[in-house]
Amino acid sequence: MFLRLLFVLLVMLNIVAGAWLFLGQPYTHVPPATDPGVPELRLLSELPAQAATAAPAVVAPAPTAATADASAAPRCLTIGPFDTPHDLQQARNALAPVATRMRSRQEQVAQSRSWWVYLPAPGNRAQALALTRQLAAHGISDYFVVSSGDQPNTISLGLFKDQENARKRRADVAAAGFPARVTERTETVPQYWLDLVTTDGDGDWRRLTQADGVGSHSMSCF
């Protein structure tokens, strides 16, 4: 009886030991979840604390056309000269859509009006009249004695729009032995300019204004 009981006890111990070996280590018989060389997929809760709390990388947005236009450097131009205030205003209206700032300005400039050929005034009017008779004797005509202004008794030999014609007249009179001179006569006239700040190319202003005889150059921004 005792031997039978001992035998049954040994059998039960073997069964318990076998069950523990088989069921107590379940992962020793589970095949790997990934193929060799492929990183294992792990849950966030399985990561170390430092890696789990690391902030995700932020990807900067790609620049758009709008941001590129906004960062375009402004160009500062002065356009002119315009002959009249009306021409200036027309250009201002045409460029308003492409300009961020504009200003109009007027300048006074000396402009050549004509070229004057003359003989310097002698001592008095009688001497000036005597000189004109000498001119006539040498076949030189088209002259008169200035009687007023800041150069009285000067003998005028003509006013010329073209400088070359004035030089030819002086040469003809000088060839006859008279000390003729040429001087430029100027007058002060207004010129009108348009300054603008734009992000457009500097070639568009000509297409928009369709202004003839008008140029442009860069200037300091205002």
Summary of the structure (lengths in Angstrom):
residues: 222
radius of gyration: 51.5
end to end distance: 118.7
largest distance: 179.2
contacts: 501
relative contact order: 0.19
helix: 38%
strand: 27%
